[in-house]
Amino acid sequence: MRIIVQRVKNASVIINNNLNDERKILKGMCIFLGVTHNDNESDADWLAEKISGLRIFNDENGKINLSLKDIDGEILIVSQFSLYADCVHGRRPGFSEAAKPEHAKKLYEYFVNKIKLIGFKNIQTGEFGADMEVKIINDGPLTFIIDSPNK
């Protein structure tokens, strides 16, 4: 599994151009999650634990020293198969490294539930397989790419 974590001042996602279905968070993390063929629940467990303690927020001295739990932050999680795009050959990305939708959706939902069990204040999600418009105000900007170690 691969995630991109962005420290955000706020973020939101609109599902299928439905302005009545805008899911918002304030200060926290926007997480884009990609799944490949051999990923499993232990990958999702590891990433959820990594996220819960990742110290990417400023303390009172301006040092990056606090976790999402420390700041009572919020999370937006969006599935993104294009994290496994192959752009090496030609001009059109290949997506053969992205997991089949059935497998990816199962692990995406598992990851979301794992994050919910950790107990953050506000957890919002995109909708797997939907057309989504994501709005992000990146704070820093700070962006991290994290792969599960089981590769």
N, C-alpha and C positions, 0 to 999 in steps of 0.2 A: 504494500500500500504506500501511497505517496500523498503527502499533504503539503499545501502551501498555507502558511499561517501569516496573516497580516494583523499587526497591531492597529486597531482602528479607533477613531473618535466616535464614529457611528457607521452603520452599514444597514442595508436593506435589500430585499429581493422582492421583485414583482413576478408572479407566476402567470404565464400565458397572457401577458398584456392586460391582466385583470387588475386595475388600479384599486379595487376593493380587497384585493388579496396581497397587500404589501406587508411583509414581515420585517420588523425593525429591531435593531439593537442599538444601545448606546455604547459607551466605552468598553472595549473588550477585544475579542478576536473574531476575524472572519477566516473561516477554514474552508479551503477547497480540497476535496477528497477524491483521489483517483484510485481505482482498483485494477490490478492485473491478474492474470490467470491463476497463479499459485497462491494468492493471498488467502488468509484464513482468519478465524476469530482471534487467534493469538496475536496476529499483526494489529488488528483493531484494538485489542486490549492494551498492547504496548503503546500504541499511538495515543490512546485516550489517557493513559497514565502520564505519558510524556507531556501532553498538553496541560494536564491539570497542575503540573509543577513547574512548567516552563517559565523562567523568570525573565520576562521581557518588558516589564513595566517599571517606570521610574519610582524610586523611593523619595523620601523628603529631601534628600541631597542631590536629586537629579541623576542618580546612578540607576542603571538598569539592574534591578535587584528584587523586584516583586513579581509574584505569580498572579494569575487570573483570580485565584481564590483570595489572595491577599488584598486585592483591590475591589473584591466583590463585583467582578466584571461579567460581561455578557458574551454570548457566542452565537454566531451565525454560521451554519454548516451547509455547504452547497456541494453536491456531487459534480464532478468534472472529469469525464472520461478523457478529455484532451490532455491531461497530465501525462498520459502514456503515448502521446503522439510521437511518431518517428518523422523527423524533419530533415534527415541526413541526405536522402536521395530525392532528386526532383524538386518540384515546387509545391506539390500537393502533399500534405501530411498523410502518413499512413497510421491506421489505428489498430493494427493487428495485435499490439501489446496490451491494449485495453481489454479488460475482462468482458465476457458476454453479459448482456444486461441482467439476466436472471441472477448470476453470481454476484455481480457488482451491486445490484439493488439490495440483496440479502446482507452483504457486508456493510454497505452504507447505513442501512437501518440498524444493524447490530452496533455499529460505531456510535450512531446518534443515541441509542438506548444506553450504551455504556457511559457516554458523557452525561446523560440525564441522571444516571445512578450516582455519579460523583456529586451532584447537587448544586450546580451553578444556578444563579438567580434567574436569568432569562436565557433560554435556549431557543433559537429560531432555526428553521431549516428551509431549504429550497424544496423542490419536489422532483424526485428522481425522474429523469427522462423528459421533463417539461422544458418549454422555452422559458428562459429566465432572464430578467434584467437585474443585474446586481449593481448597486450603488455603494461606493466605499469612500470614506474619508480616511485615508491612511494616516496614522499618527507616527511621525518620525521623518520619513517613512521607514518602517521596519517590516521586512518581509523575510520569512524563513521557509526553506524547502526541507522537509523531513521525510526520509524513507524509513519504513520499518526495517529492522535489522535482519530479518529472516530471508535475505536475498542471497 
